[in-house]
């Protein structure tokens, strides 16, 4: 009897566990802050995420649609650790988009910017397809340093829907995820950010974004 089928089944099982515990983000990462980017300064950046058995690398852009709305586009690559199956690590490519709407801008009576957000993303590899849909909200507050640079802590809560198809088998899953993070402007229109996502698994992100 061939040993290939059990090895393939084991590899798929490991990858599913890794992805089920890690593909939790906005869509696949977390852009800092509730306030939309301005029309004069769309943001481009890079991000790296680290979770149980998964490393994620990606690039993104955010573009203004109105004073209260922006659009995010992203491409991602996941490297899933297939340790224990006798095989190499497995790579997955993905892309996604999300929209953010500023519900309540910060003012004297309300110190927080609060926005609603929704997105959809696709991660795939040969006979594997994952559709990931986050719906939720994010709140943040901008602090200005003495030299005029911006520091923005933020937090959010998201309902996550996943549709997973491997060969002819499919499943769906709902989860709630909490996200906290902060960004710090290090150069004019350029910021470093870090975020922690916790829900059905955890993931830590580091990234950089710059306004054009």
N, C-alpha and C positions, 0 to 999 in steps of 0.2 A: 504493500500500500504506500502511496506517495506521501512524503512528509511535508510537501509544499502547502497543501490545504490547511493543516493545523497551524503552520507558521504564519500563513496569511491571516487566518482567523485571529490568532493571538496578536498580530501586528495591528489589525483593525481595532481590536478591543482596547489595546493600550492607547492608540490615537484617539479613540472616542472618549476615553476617560480623561485624557489630557485636555482635549478641546472642550469637553463638557465643563471642566473646572476652570477654564481660562478665557473663553471668547466672550468676555463681558465688558463692553465699553461703549463709546459714543462716536461712531458706530463701533469701531475696533480700538479706539483710544479715547482720551478725554481732553478736549480743548479747554484751557483755563478760563473761567469767568462766565457770568451770565450776560454781560453786555455784548451786543453784536459788534463786529469790526466795522470801522467807518468806511464810507465810500472812497475816501482818499487814501486808505491804507489797507488793502486786502492783506491777509497774512498767509505766509508760506512757511512750512517747517518740517522737521524730522522728529520721530519719536521711537523709543525703544521700550518694550514691555517685557517683564520677567514674571512668570508664574510657575506653578507646579508642572514640571516637564515640558514647558513651552517657552521659547523666546520669540518675541514679535518685533519686527522692524517695519517702519512705514514712513510714508510721506503724505502731506496733507496741504490743503489750501482752504481758506475761508474767504467768502466774498459777500459784500454788502448787497442786500436787495432793497432795503428801505431803512428809515431811521430806527425801526424796531426789529428788523429781521435780517438774518444772514444765512448763508448756505455753506455747508462744509462738504468737501469731496476728499476722498482718501484712497490710497492703495496700500496693501499690507502683505507681508510675508511672515508666515508662522513656521518655525522649526520645532517639531514635536519629537521628544525623546522617546525612542522605541526600545529602550533598554529592557532586557529580559526576553526579547523575542528572537534574538540572534540576528536581527537585521539592523540596517542603518537607520539614522534619524529620517523622519518623513517631513517633506515640505509642502506647505499649502499657500496658495496665492488668493488674495481677496481684494475686494473694493467695496466702497460704500458711500452713502451720502446722507446728510441730515440737515434739517432746518431748525432754526432757533428763533423764538419770538419773545421779545422782552415784554413781560406782562406788567411789571411794576418797576420803573426806574427809581434809583435811590434819590431821596430828597431829605429835607430837614426832619420830616416826620417818620420817614422810613429809611434807615441807613443801608438797606440791602437792595441790590439789583436782583430781581427774580424773573426767571425766564422759563418757558415751556419748551420742550425739545422732543423731536421725533426723528427716527432714521431707519434705514434699512441697508443691510450689507449681505454680500455673498462670499463665502469661502469654499474653494473647490479643489479637487485633485482626482483625476481619472473618474472612478465610480463613486466618489464621495462629494456630497453637496450639503452645505450648511447655509440656511437663510437665517439671519440674525436681525431682530427688530427691537430696538430700545425705545421706550416711551417714558417720559418723566419730566422732572424739573430740576433747576439748578439755581442756587443763590450765591452771591459773591459781594465783596465790598472792596473798593479801591482805597489804598492808603498811599499818600504821596510823601516821599522822603524830602529832606531839606534841599536836596539838589534837583528835585522835580521828577525823580524816577518813581515808577509805579510798582507797588506790591499788592497782589490780589489773592487773598485766601478764598476758597470756594468749597461748596459741598452740594451734593445732590442725591436724589433717590430716583431709581428707574425700575419700571416693570419690563422684564426682558422676555421676549418670545423667540424660541429657536425651533426651526424645522430642520431635521437632519435626515438625509437619505444616503444609505450605503448600499450599493447594488440595488436589489429590489426591496430592501427593508427601509422603513421610514418611521420616525417618531417625532413628537412635539414636546416642548418643555416650557414651563413658565417659572421665572425666578424674580426675586426682588434683590436689587443691588444698591449698596450705598457707596458713594464716591466722595473722597475728600482730597484736597490738594492746594497748591499755591503756585503762583508765578512771580518772578521778580525781574524787572526790567534792568538789564545789565549794560545795554547801549541804547542809543536813541532808536525807538521802535523795534528793539530786539530783546526778547525775554527767554529765560530758562524757566521750565516748570516741572513739577513733580506731582504725582497723584497716586493714591492708593484706592483700589477697588475691592470691595468685600461683598460676597453674596454666596453663590454656589461655587466656592473657591475664591482665591485672592490673586491679585496681580498688582505689580508696582510699575509705574511708568516714569520715564525721564524724557524730556523733550526740549526742543528749541523752536521758537517761531519768530519771524521777522516781518514787519510791515514793509510794503513796497513804497 
